[in-house]
Amino acid sequence: MKEKLPLIILLVLALATRFVFLDYPSEVVFDEVHFGKFVSAYFNHQYYFDIHPPLGKLMIAGFSSLLGFQPGQAFGQIGEQANARQLFVLRFLPALFGALLPLVFYAIVRVLGGSKKAAFLAGFLIIFDNAFLIESKFILVDNFLFLFGFLSIFIFLLSQKQENRLKKHLFYFLSMALAGLAFSIKWTGLSFLGIILLFSLFSFLKNINFKRLLKFFAEVVVSLALVVVIYILPFAIHFKLLYLSGPGNAFMTPDFQKTLVGSNVSQETKHMSFWDKLVELNEKMYFYNTGLKKDHPDASKWHEWPLMKKPVWYWSKDKVANIYLFGNPLAWLPAFLSLFLGFFVLKKKRWVVFFLITGFLANLLPFIMVSRIAFLYHYLPALAFAVILLSVFLDGFMEKHASFFYFYLGMAVLVFLAISPLSYGFPLNIKAASIYQLMISLFH
């Protein structure tokens, strides 16, 4: 029991912060205008279009159906009144995944050789980071990507420690399957696949020979085939459920629209294969993903993210209650600094530092290389690798100075609580609301 106590504490804290006030505000918040519609579409079977793969929306829809969700909410605009119970049902699964995420960070630090204090710190900083909290509280799919992605990293690291070949291969394929699930939530999940494949290659190159080359090649081919299957299967369910003409028609070709019952294009039935529909939808997803270049007041560039520039405005009520995606400075700023100091201080853990910095860059480089519009929340996967590195970086110091460990935890909670009115949307008096608004304006 004592061994599991840190994990139990993290889980309790994560559940408490994620599920308290989960049905508040009882209004549509930020991208719930999109994801609420998408999830509802699986119940009314009307075709919709989204730039992301369908797995995340299918997960929420499937889970919500078990809890008796009934569509009917329009999800027409931010601030629209909604049924509190129905919102709680739709927000439940993202909140649950957000609550489980800190446990994965604890496990990653431990498998990297970190102490229990370092592992606890990593999970704790994720729990009391206001930005990660925000992504857990609403009808959003990012936490599915985070959990699948970082679980894939943990399982991969575990596979590298296995002496038994069968276990090693099973863990490796499981890690690739989980990375495939992350990719099936959003294409940015491809970074986790890249990390696993890159370090698999490094491991292979340490002891290269022809026999191992064939085995390595076969392993990669099989694991990538597994990823492709995992990616394709949700589309089969997606097309099966969305058989009626709907708001997504306008994004698709006339041939595609003809496969939907009630389409105005033609009453003639069009026999378009599943593969043809899959290819067309992914082509459209790519086209509209790369075409997201419209300006937005809260849009930001990658180089602004470590300093938490451009907090994203999620919701507002009468100017005295607001929700902003804004991070905890005691997590963000030290984590970023650890990226530069890690190699110089952690000389005996160079491989760990290299692995975590690679993870950071793998999740940041796509936003450096593309010109599409981006927001502060796109930084969260990269930030998570930096938080893990920070925990490893502080490990030795915390072991020698236990008081610092508890002081840091306490300060992180205090800063979290200070920012929490903007995370939970608590109503404030006019003076307090103006002070918080001034703080946000300093970061714009």
N, C-alpha and C positions, 0 to 999 in steps of 0.2 A: 504493500500500500504506500509506504514511504517513497518507493521508487517512482510511483505514478503520481505522487502529489503535485509536482510542478505542472504536469499535463492537466490534471483535474482543475487546478487553479486557473490555468489559461483558458480551459474550456468554459468554466463558470463565468469568468470575466467576459469572454467573447460572446457567449449566449446572452448575458445581461445587457451588454452594450448594443448588440445587434437587434435584440427582440423587444427591448423597452420602447414604448411609443411606436411600434412598427406600423400601426394603423393611422399614425399621425404624420403629416397632415392627411385628413380624409379628402384629399384633393389630388388631382393628377400633377405629378412632379416631373419636370425636365423630360427626358426621353421616354417616360412612361406613355407619352402621347403616341409614340411609335410602337413600343414593345407591348403595351396594353392592347393595341389594335391587332398586332401580329398574333398574340396568344389567342385573342378572341376569335380570330379568323379560323383557327383549327376547330372551333365549335360550330361556327356557322358555315364553314367549308367554302368561303369566298376567297378567291385567289388574291394574295398580296405579294408585294415585291419588297425585298430588303437587300442591302448591300452585303450582308453577312450570311454565312451558311445557316441552315435552319435548326441545328441541334439544340442550341440554347433555348429558343422559343418553344420547341417541342418538349423539352424537359419541364419548363414551367407549365405548359398546357397539360401535360400528362399528370404531373403532380397535383395541379389545381383541380383536375377532374376528380381525383380521389377525395379531395376535400369539399366536393360539392359546388365548385365554381359554376356560375351561370352567366353567360355573356349578356350584354345589354348596355354596358357603359360605353359611351361614344369615344372617350379618349380623344376629344377634339382639340383641346388646348390646355396649356399649363394653367393650373388654378381651377379647373373644372371640378365641381363637387362630385364626390364619388361615395359609394357604399363602403363604410369602414371595414366591414367583415370581408367583402370581396377583395378589397385592397390588401388586407392582411393575408388572405389566401394566396394572392398572386405574388406578394412580397416574401412569402415564407421561405421558399427554396433558395433564392439568392441570399437571404439572411443566414440560412443554415450553412450554406457553403462558405459564406464569409466568416462564420463562427468556427468552422473546422480548419480554415486556412492557417491560423497561428500554430496549430499543432504540427502542421507540415513543416513550418519554419523551424520549430523546435527540433524535429527529426532530422532536418537537413544539417543543422549546426552540429548535432551529435554525430552524424555519420561522417562529417568532415573532421571530426576529432576534437570538437569544442566541448567545454565543460557544461554541466547542467545550468550553471549561472548564465553562461553565454547563450545557450539554447533558449533559456527562459527569457532572456533580454530580447532576443530576436522576435519571439512570439508576442511578447508584451508590447513592444514598439509597434507591431502591426495592429494589435488590438486598440491601442490608444493613439493611433494615427487617424486624424479626422477625415482624411481623404479616403482611406480604406473603409472607414465606417460608412461614409456616404454611399460608396459603391455597393455596400451590403444591404442598404435599407430600402431600396426601391426595385421596381420591376426592370432590372438590368441584367445582362448576361456576363458581365466581366468577371464576376467571382467564379463562374464555372471555368472560364479560361485560366484564371489564377490557380485554382485548386488542381485542375487536371495537369496544368503545365508544371507547377512546382512539385506535385506528387511524382510526375515523370522524372524530374531531376533527382528526387530522393531515391526512387527505385533504381535509376541508372547508377547512382553512386553506390548503392547497395550491391548492385550486380558486379561492380568492379572489385568488391571485397570477397566475393564468393570463390572458394577453392573448388567446390564441386561444379563440374562443367554443366551438368543438367540444370542446377539451380542458377548458375551464371546466365545461361541462355534464356531460361524462363523469366528471370528478372529483367533481362535486356529487352525481350519481346514485350513484356508488360509495360516497361518504360516507354517503348515506342508506341504502344497502343494508347497509353495515356496522353502522350504528346499528340497523337492523331486526334484524340477527343478534343484537346485544346485547339488544334487547327480547325476542327469542325464547329467550334464556337465562333471564332473570328480568325481571319487569315493571319493576323499578327501572332497567333499561336505557332506559326511556322518557326519562330525563333527557338522554341524548345526542341523541335526536331533537329534544327541545325546544330544546337549545342551538343546534343547526344551523338549525332553523326560525327561531328568534328572531333570530340574527345574519344570516340570509338576508333577513329582513324589514328589519332595520336597513340592510343594504346597498342594498335596493330603495328605501327611503325617502330615501336620499341624493340620488337623481336620479329622482324619480317623474314619470311621465307615463302617458297612457292606453295607449299601445302597450306600454310596459314592464309595465303592470299586467296585461294579458292574458297576456304571456309568463311573468310571475312566477306568476300563477294556474295556468297550464298546467304549469309546472315543479313546483309544489307538489303538484298533483293527481297527476301522473305518478309523482313520487317517493314519495308516500304510498301509491299503488296498488302500487308495487314493494315497499314495506315490508309491506303487507298480504299479498301473495303469499308473501314470505319467511317471514312469521309462520305462515301457514296450512300450507305444505308439510310441515313436520315433523310436524304433527298427522296428516296423511294416512299418513305412514310409521308413526307411533305407533299408530294404530288398526289398520293392516294387520298389524303384528307382534303386537299384544296382542289376540288373538282368542279366548283362552280365559278362562273364569271365574277370578277370582283375588281377592287380598286387597283390591283396590280397589273391589270390587262394592258394598260397604256405603255408599260415598259417593255412588252414582249412583241414579237413579230406576229403578223396575222396568222401564220401557220400554227404558232403556239396557242394563240387565242382560240383557234378553232377546236382545240382539244378540251376547252372549258364549256361546261353546260351553261347555256343562256347567253353565250357570247353574241354580240351584235354584228361581228364580222361576217359570219355566215352560219346558217343553220346546218350546213353540211358537215358531217362528222369527218374529222381529219385524223388519220392514223399516223401519229407522230410517235416514234419510239421513245422509250424511257431515256435511252442514251442521247438522242437528239435534244430532248427537253433538258437533260442534265447539262449538256455542253452549252446550249443557248443560255440557260440561266446563269451559269458561271461566267460566260462571256459578258453578259449584261452586268453582273456583279462587279467584274473587273473594270468595265467601262465607267460605271457610276462611282466606284471607289476611287479611281484615279482622277475622276472629274470633279471631286469635291474641292473646289477652289473658291467658293463664295466666301466673302468676308463675313466675319462674325465679331461682335465686340469682345467676346471672351476667348477668341482664338489666340493661340500662342505658338512660339517657335521652340524647338528642342532645347536651345541654349538658355531659354528663360526658365525652364522647368526646375532645375535644381534649387533655384532661389524662390520657388513657388510663385512666380509671376503669373498674372492673369487668372486669379481664382474664377471658377465657372459658376455662374448664377443659376441655381436649379429651381428656385421657387420664391415667391414673395406674397405677403398678405398685409395689406393696409400699411405698407412701408415700415411696420414695426416688427414683423416676423419675416426672416429670410433664411434661405438655405443656400450655402455656397460650398462648392468643393474646394477645400483649403486644407493643407497639410499641417502636421505638428512640426514646428521648427526644430524641436529637440530630437526628432527622428531624421528629417530631411537633410539638415545642414551638416551634422556630424557624419552621417552616412556618406554624403558626397565627399567630404574631406578624407574619409578613410580610403577612398579610391586612389588618392594621390600618396597617402602615407603608408599604405599597406605593404608595398614592396620594400620600403626602407626599414620598416620596423619588424615585420614578420618574416625575417630571413629564413627561418626554419619551416615556414609554411608557404613558400613561394608558389607551390603548385595550387594550393587552396586559393591564394590571392589571384593567381592567373585564371583559374576556373571561374571565380566569381566576377572578376572584371570582364572576362569574355561574355558571361551571362548578361552583365550590365550593357555592354556594347551591342550585343546581339539584339537586345530589345530597344536600343536607342537608334542604331544606325539606319533602320528602315525609315525613320522619320527625318533623318538628316538627308537621306538620298532622294526622298520623294517630295513633291511640292504641294500635296493635298493639304487641306485645312486640318489642323490638329488642335488638341486641347490638353490641359494639364493632366487629365486622367490617363492620357496615353503614356505618361511617364511611370505609372505605378509598377509595371513588371520590372523595369530597370531599377527603380528605387528599391524594390524588394531584394534584389541581389546586393545592392549597396548596404541595406540594413543588415543582411546576413554577414557581409564583410565587416561592418562596424562591430557586430557582436563578437566575431572572431578576433578582431583588432583589440578590443577591450578585455578580452578573456583573461590574460595574464595579470593585467592591472587590477581587475575585479577580484581575482583570487587573493591578491595581496592586500587589497583595500576593500573589505566587505562593505564598509560604510559608504563608499562611493557608489556601489551597486544599488543600495537601497535609496540613497539620495537621488540618483539618476531616475530610478523608477518613480519615486515620489514627484519629482519635478515634471516628468513626462505626463503624469496623471493631472497635475495642476494646470499645465499648459493645455492639455486636452479639455479639461473642464472649462477653462477660460474661453476656449474657442467653441465649445459645445452648443451655445445658443445658435450659432450659424450652421451647426451640423444637424441638430434636431429641429430647428425652426421655432425655437421658443419665442413667444410674444414678449417684447420688451417695452419699457416706457420710451418715450420719444428721445430723451436725452441719451439713454443707453444705446438705442438703435442707431443714433447719429454717430456715437463713438465707434461702434463696430463698422459702420459704413465708411468712416474715415480710415479705419485700419485697412479695409479692403481696397479703398482707393489708393493707398500707398503702394499696394502691390500691382496696381494697374499702370 
